[in-house]
Amino acid sequence: MAASAGQLSSRPLGSKGEVRITPLELSKLTPGQVLLPGSIPRYNRGMLAFALQLTNLNVDIFILDHLLSFPFHLFPAPGGNLFFRMVVNNFLSASVLATTRVAGDQDPDFFTIPKFKNWLLQVVRPEYATEFRRHLRQLRFATTVRDLLRKAMRIRHRHIAHIFEEESPEPKQADILTFGELKTIRDSLNLLFAGLAFGTEHLFLPVQYLPNVQHSQGVDARPDIEQLLDLIADHSHLVRLPETHPEQWVYRQATLSERDLRLLNAYRAKFGLHAV
């Protein structure tokens, strides 16, 4: 039978007094069981600060994911897409700032999650030290995102936070951080934070953005950004063109790629229309 968390913390084994546990068992222990006395207030402050920052980052990227995948070329926003281009640019800048704030700043006065992780290595109880180090190595945070964070720091320094007279307003190709790379940093930060959270599980999205939440009958369970984008599609000229102007649809259909036609039919299905 597996030992309970309380048993694990009270039964040191081995010559160094280390407890033989797995990372899964370690995560079930409370901070008071894993960390030295006196370190808990700082641990709680740090976890709260990083949870708030990572929640904002995850929400920003969730909204960006919807905006960047929406077919504006098929369903342009009223008056053009300037508003949404500005939203995307500002959310991307905010996401770069969030990732570098949480994990990239090297100034000793700045509090980052890698520095917090290194501090935890110093205040973990001796009986859990070996397994905690092994657990952190398995997360592979530094090797996964080190180069991406350097790129994000250059973008923040040269194109978001400051203006350089000799610098081109457009980043060099080597400095471009793709949205996929930004999500890789986000995923690694989420994983690292979860690896530092003892006895708790954190959700980095609000309830209305979580996919597996059950809603009351009759409640529109779509996230607000999805409802907004669906509204744009539903009021577009194209989505009901086969019914409203069949003669125009014949010519418009010929201009659509197979992918565009699949997208159009996916939205038509949402609105109770048959495939074309």
C-alpha positions as CSV (number, residue, x, y, z in Angstrom):
1,M,0.0,0.0,0.0
2,A,1.3,3.5,-0.9
3,A,2.3,5.7,2.1
4,S,0.2,8.8,2.7
5,A,1.6,12.3,2.6
6,G,1.9,12.5,6.3
7,Q,3.7,9.1,6.5
8,L,6.1,10.2,3.8
9,S,7.1,13.3,5.7
10,S,7.7,11.4,9.0
11,R,9.6,8.4,7.7
12,P,13.0,9.5,6.5
13,L,15.0,6.7,4.9
14,G,18.6,6.2,3.8
15,S,21.9,7.4,5.1
16,K,21.1,11.0,4.3
17,G,17.7,10.9,5.8
18,E,16.1,11.3,2.3
19,V,12.6,10.1,1.7
20,R,12.1,7.9,-1.3
21,I,9.2,9.3,-3.2
22,T,8.1,10.0,-6.7
23,P,7.5,13.5,-8.2
24,L,3.7,12.7,-8.2
25,E,3.9,12.0,-4.4
26,L,6.0,15.1,-3.8
27,S,3.4,17.2,-5.5
28,K,0.7,16.0,-3.1
29,L,2.6,17.2,0.0
30,T,1.8,20.6,1.4
31,P,4.4,23.5,1.4
32,G,4.7,23.1,5.2
33,Q,5.7,19.5,4.7
34,V,8.3,20.2,2.0
35,L,9.8,23.5,2.9
36,L,11.8,24.6,6.0
37,P,10.0,26.6,8.7
38,G,10.0,30.3,8.1
39,S,10.0,30.0,4.3
40,I,6.2,29.6,3.9
41,P,5.2,33.3,3.9
42,R,7.7,34.1,1.1
43,Y,6.6,31.0,-0.8
44,N,3.0,32.0,-0.6
45,R,3.7,35.6,-1.8
46,G,5.8,34.3,-4.7
47,M,3.2,31.8,-5.8
48,L,0.4,34.4,-5.7
49,A,2.5,36.9,-7.7
50,F,3.4,34.5,-10.4
51,A,-0.1,33.0,-10.5
52,L,-1.6,36.4,-11.3
53,Q,1.0,37.1,-14.0
54,L,0.6,33.7,-15.6
55,T,-3.2,34.0,-15.5
56,N,-3.0,37.3,-17.4
57,L,-0.5,35.7,-19.9
58,N,-2.8,32.7,-20.5
59,V,-5.8,34.8,-21.0
60,D,-4.0,37.0,-23.5
61,I,-2.8,34.0,-25.5
62,F,-6.2,32.4,-25.4
63,I,-7.8,35.5,-26.9
64,L,-4.9,35.8,-29.5
65,D,-5.4,32.2,-30.5
66,H,-9.0,32.9,-31.4
67,L,-8.2,36.2,-33.2
68,L,-5.3,34.7,-35.2
69,S,-7.3,31.7,-36.3
70,F,-10.4,33.7,-37.3
71,P,-10.8,34.0,-41.1
72,F,-11.0,37.8,-41.4
73,H,-10.3,37.4,-45.1
74,L,-13.7,35.7,-45.4
75,F,-15.6,37.7,-42.8
76,P,-14.1,41.2,-42.4
77,A,-15.0,43.2,-39.4
78,P,-17.3,46.2,-39.9
79,G,-15.3,49.1,-41.3
80,G,-12.3,46.9,-41.9
81,N,-10.0,45.0,-39.6
82,L,-8.0,47.9,-38.1
83,F,-9.5,47.4,-34.6
84,F,-8.6,43.8,-34.5
85,R,-5.1,44.4,-35.9
86,M,-4.4,46.8,-33.1
87,V,-5.9,44.4,-30.5
88,V,-3.6,41.6,-31.8
89,N,-0.5,43.8,-31.8
90,N,-1.2,45.1,-28.3
91,F,-1.9,41.6,-27.0
92,L,1.3,40.3,-28.5
93,S,3.3,43.1,-26.9
94,A,1.6,42.4,-23.6
95,S,2.4,38.7,-23.8
96,V,6.1,39.4,-24.6
97,L,6.2,41.7,-21.6
98,A,4.6,39.2,-19.4
99,T,6.9,36.3,-20.3
100,T,10.0,38.5,-19.9
101,R,8.8,40.0,-16.6
102,V,8.1,36.5,-15.2
103,A,11.2,34.7,-16.5
104,G,13.6,36.9,-18.4
105,D,14.7,39.8,-16.2
106,Q,18.2,39.4,-14.8
107,D,18.5,42.4,-12.6
108,P,19.0,41.3,-8.9
109,D,16.1,43.6,-7.8
110,F,13.6,41.9,-10.1
111,F,11.6,38.8,-8.9
112,T,11.4,36.0,-11.5
113,I,10.2,32.5,-11.4
114,P,13.6,31.0,-12.2
115,K,15.1,33.0,-9.2
116,F,12.2,31.8,-7.1
117,K,12.9,28.2,-8.1
118,N,16.6,28.6,-7.1
119,W,15.5,30.0,-3.8
120,L,13.2,27.0,-3.2
121,L,16.2,24.7,-3.7
122,Q,17.8,26.3,-0.7
123,V,14.8,26.0,1.6
124,V,13.4,22.6,0.7
125,R,13.7,20.1,3.6
126,P,16.8,17.9,3.4
127,E,14.8,14.7,3.1
128,Y,13.2,16.0,-0.1
129,A,16.1,17.8,-1.6
130,T,17.3,15.0,-4.0
131,E,13.8,14.2,-5.4
132,F,13.0,17.9,-5.7
133,R,16.1,18.5,-7.8
134,R,15.3,15.5,-9.9
135,H,11.7,16.8,-10.4
136,L,12.9,20.2,-11.5
137,R,15.4,18.6,-14.0
138,Q,12.6,16.6,-15.5
139,L,10.7,19.8,-16.3
140,R,13.6,20.9,-18.5
141,F,12.5,24.6,-18.3
142,A,15.9,26.2,-19.0
143,T,16.8,24.0,-21.9
144,T,13.4,24.3,-23.5
145,V,12.9,28.0,-23.5
146,R,16.4,29.6,-22.9
147,D,16.9,30.7,-26.5
148,L,13.2,31.8,-26.9
149,L,13.4,33.9,-23.8
150,R,16.6,35.6,-25.1
151,K,14.7,36.4,-28.3
152,A,11.7,37.7,-26.3
153,M,14.1,39.9,-24.2
154,R,15.6,41.4,-27.4
155,I,12.2,42.2,-28.8
156,R,11.0,43.8,-25.6
157,H,14.2,45.8,-25.2
158,R,14.5,47.0,-28.8
159,H,11.0,47.1,-30.1
160,I,8.5,47.4,-27.2
161,A,10.1,49.1,-24.1
162,H,12.6,51.5,-25.8
163,I,13.2,53.5,-29.0
164,F,16.6,53.5,-30.6
165,E,17.4,56.2,-33.2
166,E,19.5,53.9,-35.4
167,E,17.2,50.9,-35.1
168,S,14.7,49.9,-37.7
169,P,11.1,49.8,-36.4
170,E,10.8,46.3,-37.8
171,P,12.6,43.4,-36.0
172,K,15.3,41.5,-37.7
173,Q,14.3,38.1,-39.0
174,A,16.4,36.4,-36.3
175,D,14.5,38.3,-33.6
176,I,11.0,37.5,-34.7
177,L,9.1,35.5,-32.1
178,T,6.4,33.4,-33.7
179,F,3.1,32.9,-32.0
180,G,3.9,29.2,-31.7
181,E,7.2,30.0,-29.9
182,L,5.3,32.4,-27.6
183,K,2.9,29.5,-26.7
184,T,5.9,27.3,-26.0
185,I,7.2,29.8,-23.5
186,R,3.7,30.0,-21.9
187,D,3.4,26.2,-21.7
188,S,6.9,25.9,-20.1
189,L,6.1,28.6,-17.6
190,N,2.8,26.9,-16.7
191,L,4.6,23.6,-16.2
192,L,7.3,25.1,-14.1
193,F,4.8,26.9,-11.9
194,A,2.8,23.6,-11.5
195,G,6.1,21.9,-10.5
196,L,6.6,24.4,-7.7
197,A,3.0,24.2,-6.4
198,F,2.8,21.7,-3.5
199,G,-0.6,20.3,-2.7
200,T,-2.6,22.6,-5.0
201,E,-3.6,22.8,-8.6
202,H,-3.9,26.1,-10.4
203,L,-6.1,27.0,-13.3
204,F,-4.7,29.8,-15.4
205,L,-7.9,30.6,-17.3
206,P,-11.2,32.0,-15.9
207,V,-14.1,29.6,-15.7
208,Q,-15.8,30.9,-18.9
209,Y,-12.7,30.0,-20.9
210,L,-12.3,26.5,-19.6
211,P,-13.5,23.9,-22.1
212,N,-14.7,21.2,-19.8
213,V,-16.9,23.3,-17.5
214,Q,-20.5,22.2,-17.4
215,H,-23.0,25.1,-17.8
216,S,-26.7,25.3,-17.0
217,Q,-29.1,24.4,-19.7
218,G,-29.8,27.2,-22.1
219,V,-26.6,29.1,-21.2
220,D,-24.3,30.1,-24.1
221,A,-21.1,28.3,-23.1
222,R,-19.0,29.9,-25.8
223,P,-16.2,32.2,-24.5
224,D,-16.9,35.9,-25.0
225,I,-14.3,36.2,-27.7
226,E,-15.8,33.3,-29.7
227,Q,-19.3,34.9,-29.4
228,L,-17.9,38.2,-30.7
229,L,-16.2,36.6,-33.7
230,D,-19.2,34.4,-34.4
231,L,-21.3,37.6,-34.5
232,I,-19.0,39.1,-37.1
233,A,-19.2,36.0,-39.2
234,D,-23.0,35.7,-38.8
235,H,-23.5,39.3,-40.1
236,S,-21.0,39.0,-42.9
237,H,-22.1,39.3,-46.6
238,L,-20.6,35.9,-47.5
239,V,-22.1,33.5,-45.0
240,R,-25.6,33.7,-46.5
241,L,-24.6,34.6,-50.0
242,P,-25.8,31.3,-51.5
243,E,-29.3,32.0,-50.2
244,T,-29.5,35.8,-50.6
245,H,-27.8,36.1,-54.0
246,P,-27.3,32.7,-55.6
247,E,-26.2,34.2,-58.9
248,Q,-23.3,36.0,-57.1
249,W,-22.5,32.9,-55.1
250,V,-21.6,31.0,-58.3
251,Y,-18.8,33.4,-59.1
252,R,-17.7,33.9,-55.5
253,Q,-17.5,30.2,-54.9
254,A,-15.1,29.8,-57.8
255,T,-12.6,32.1,-56.0
256,L,-12.6,30.1,-52.7
257,S,-9.9,27.6,-51.9
258,E,-10.9,24.2,-50.5
259,R,-9.8,25.4,-47.1
260,D,-11.8,28.5,-47.3
261,L,-14.9,26.5,-48.3
262,R,-14.4,24.2,-45.3
263,L,-14.2,27.2,-43.1
264,L,-17.3,28.8,-44.6
265,N,-19.2,25.6,-44.2
266,A,-18.1,25.2,-40.6
267,Y,-19.5,28.6,-39.8
268,R,-22.7,28.0,-41.8
269,A,-23.2,24.8,-39.7
270,K,-22.9,26.9,-36.6
271,F,-25.7,29.1,-37.8
272,G,-28.0,26.2,-38.9
273,L,-27.2,26.5,-42.6
274,H,-26.5,23.6,-44.9
275,A,-23.1,23.0,-46.5
276,V,-22.4,24.5,-49.9
